[in-house]
């Protein structure tokens, strides 16, 4: 396991530190109640509950809350891979695809299993200097 990624996981895995990270960097995600379920170099899983702050008038979870959780599942992986990286790397979401198959009313988990692909893209970007 990558030592930089391990240090990132150690910092972010604490519920108090994760809550502080959200409150200071992503306050909307903090109020919606995103929770870190699992993170390692290969995958990250973020959960969001149906609650007062995440519900819409149709008694399901707002798309915006779901999108935050989905984006964070891949974003935390990228953040972990660039944590304490000597080269400067910035992140930007350029595409998102969504398929809704049923009404979201409980706890929903969003999992990104593309850690290796994210790491390869970061390495390529550092090597070539391009986005």
matplotlib code that plots the C-alpha trace (Angstrom):
import matplotlib.pyplot as plt

x = [0.0, 1.2, 2.4, 0.9, -2.5, -2.2, -1.6, -4.6, -6.8, -5.6, -6.6, -9.9, -11.2, -12.0, -15.6, -14.7, -11.9, -14.2, -17.0, -14.5, -13.3, -16.8, -17.8, -14.8, -14.4, -17.9, -20.5, -23.5, -22.2, -21.9, -25.5, -26.8, -25.0, -22.6, -20.7, -17.5, -18.3, -15.0, -11.8, -8.7, -6.5, -8.9, -12.3, -14.3, -17.8, -19.9, -23.3, -26.2, -29.4, -32.9, -33.2, -34.7, -31.7, -31.6, -35.2, -37.2, -41.0, -41.5, -40.3, -37.1, -33.4, -32.6, -30.5, -28.1, -27.4, -27.0, -24.7, -22.5, -22.1, -21.4, -18.8, -17.2, -16.7, -14.4, -13.1, -11.8, -9.9, -8.3, -7.6, -5.9, -3.8, -2.6, -2.2, 1.2, 2.2, 5.4, 3.9, 0.9, -2.3, -5.8, -9.1, -12.1, -15.2, -15.8, -18.6, -21.3, -23.8, -26.8, -29.5, -32.3, -33.9, -36.0, -37.0, -34.2, -35.7, -33.2, -29.5, -27.8, -24.2, -22.2, -19.0, -16.2, -14.0, -11.7, -8.8, -6.2, -7.6, -7.5, -3.9, -2.9, -4.5, -2.8, 0.6, 0.0, -0.9, 2.2, 4.4, 3.0, 2.1, -1.3, -4.8]
y = [0.0, 3.5, 5.3, 8.6, 7.0, 5.1, 8.4, 10.0, 7.0, 7.3, 10.9, 10.7, 7.4, 9.0, 10.1, 13.3, 14.2, 13.3, 15.5, 18.3, 17.9, 18.1, 21.0, 23.1, 22.1, 20.9, 22.3, 21.1, 17.6, 17.9, 19.1, 16.3, 13.8, 12.0, 9.2, 7.4, 3.7, 2.3, 3.5, 1.7, 2.2, 0.3, 1.6, 4.1, 3.8, 6.8, 6.6, 9.1, 8.6, 9.7, 12.5, 16.0, 17.6, 15.2, 14.6, 16.2, 16.9, 13.5, 11.7, 10.5, 11.6, 14.7, 14.1, 16.8, 14.7, 11.6, 13.4, 14.7, 11.1, 9.7, 12.4, 12.0, 8.3, 8.9, 12.3, 10.8, 8.2, 10.8, 13.0, 10.1, 9.3, 12.9, 13.4, 14.9, 14.4, 16.4, 17.3, 19.7, 17.9, 19.4, 17.5, 18.4, 16.3, 16.4, 13.9, 12.2, 9.5, 8.5, 5.9, 5.9, 2.5, 3.0, 5.7, 6.3, 6.3, 4.5, 4.6, 4.6, 3.6, 4.9, 2.9, 3.8, 0.8, 2.5, 3.3, 1.7, 3.7, 6.9, 6.3, 5.5, 8.8, 10.8, 9.2, 9.9, 13.5, 14.0, 12.4, 14.3, 17.6, 17.5, 17.2]
z = [0.0, -0.9, 2.3, 1.3, 0.7, 4.0, 5.8, 4.0, 5.0, 8.6, 8.7, 6.9, 8.5, 11.8, 11.9, 13.7, 11.2, 8.2, 9.7, 10.2, 6.6, 5.3, 7.6, 6.5, 2.8, 1.8, 4.2, 2.0, 2.2, 6.0, 6.4, 4.0, 6.3, 3.9, 5.7, 4.8, 4.7, 3.3, 1.7, 0.4, -2.7, -4.9, -3.9, -1.8, -0.5, 0.6, 2.2, 2.3, 4.4, 3.7, 6.3, 6.8, 5.1, 2.1, 1.2, -1.6, -1.7, -3.3, -0.2, -1.6, -1.6, -3.6, -6.7, -5.5, -2.3, -4.4, -6.7, -3.8, -2.5, -5.9, -6.7, -3.3, -3.7, -6.7, -5.4, -2.1, -4.1, -6.3, -3.2, -1.5, -4.5, -4.7, -1.0, -0.2, -3.8, -4.7, -8.1, -8.2, -9.3, -9.4, -9.8, -11.9, -12.6, -16.4, -16.9, -14.9, -16.0, -13.9, -14.1, -11.6, -11.2, -8.1, -5.5, -3.0, 0.5, 2.9, 3.2, -0.2, -0.8, -3.7, -4.5, -6.9, -7.7, -10.1, -7.8, -10.1, -13.1, -11.1, -10.0, -13.6, -14.8, -12.1, -13.0, -16.7, -16.0, -13.9, -16.5, -19.5, -17.7, -19.3, -17.8]

ax = plt.figure().add_subplot(projection="3d")
ax.plot(x, y, z, "-o")
ax.set_aspect("equal")
plt.show()
